Amino acid sequence: MIPLNAPALPATLTLEALARRLDPAALPLVEVHSLDMGYYLVRLHHAGGESRLVDGNGETRRFTGTQWISRALAPLGLTHGILTWAEVTDEMVGLPPSAPMDRDARLAHGTRIAFRTQG
């Protein structure tokens, strides 16, 4: 189990609300979830559970590349995250459906990434 020391956050947050609520001494764990079609979602893991980054209308904020996530989160002090993905190809090749992966397994098997954008 990954220790989550960051204070609890609401279930959904805009980037602006996240900037106001972050505690630099105890940052949440950032999950960058890759979806089919080149979209990425951001989940924040903390002591209170999980939060989703949303736009001003309350819809899940979709990024079209990890560099956009980096440019949004790095200035807030969030320097790294874990890249996870939904496996859509299993059903395409005829494999039986698998049970959804729980949060701890998803984060444990994700790829660690740094939020650093140049240029």
N, C-alpha and C positions, 0 to 999 in steps of 0.2 A: 504494500500500500504506500502510495506517495504521500508524504506529510504535507498538509496544506495549512500554512500558518497565517495566511492573509485573512483579514477580517471579512465577515460575510458581506456580500453585495446583493442588490436586487436581482431578480431572475433575468431582467433585460436592462441593458444600459446603452445609451448613445455614447459616442466617443467623448463628447463634451462632459457628460455626467461621469464617465469613467475618470477623466482627468481631474475632476473635482473630488472624487471619492478615494483615489488611490492613496495608500499609505506607503511611502517610499521605504520604510523599514520592514514592511511585510507585503511584498507584491504577490498577486495571484499568479498561478501557473497558467500560461497561455497555450491553448490548443488551437492550432490552425488545421481545420478539417477540410480536406480536399474533396470536392464533389466532381462528378462527371461533367463534362463540358467546360472545364477550366475555371470553375468557381471555387472560392475559398470562403469559409465561414470562420468566425472567431468565437471560441468559448473560453471563458475564464473560470478557473477552478480555485476555490477558496474554502475556508472553514465552514461556510454556510451551504456549500454545494457547488452549483454550476450556474454561470450567467452567460447570456448570449449578447453579443454586440449587435445593436439594431440601428436603423436609420431614424431620422426625425419623425417618421410616420409609424414607428414601432415595428416595422418589418425587418426581418433578419437582414443584416448588412452583408451583401455579397461583394467580395473583392475579385478582380479578374487576374490577379497575380500576387505572389508573395511580396514583391517589392512595394506594392501599395499598402500592404499590412505593415511592413517595416517602416514606411514613411509615416504611417499613422501612429504606431505604437512606440517606436524608438524615442521620440521626443518626450514621451511620458515616463521614460525610465524603464520600460519593458524591453529588455535587450535580447531575449531569446524565447523560444517556445518549442512545442512538440508538434510535428506535422503528422496528422493521421489521415486516413482516407477510407471511403466507402468502397468496398470491392463489388463492382457491378459486373465484372466479367465472369464470375463463377456461374451465374445463371445462363449466360450466353453459351457456355460450353457444356451445359447439361449437368452440372454438379447439383446435388440436392441443396436446398436452402440450408443455411447454417443459422444457428441462434445468434442474435445480436451480441456483440462484444460489450462487456461492461466497461465502465469508465476506467478502472484501474488497469485492466488488460489493454485497452485501447492506448492509454498513455504509456504503459510499459513497453509496448511494441512499436510505438511511433518513432519517427526520426527527429532527433534534436536539430533545431535550426537556430541561426542567429539573425537578429533584425539589424542588418547593416546594409545600407544602400549608398552606393557611391554615384556621384554625377548627377 
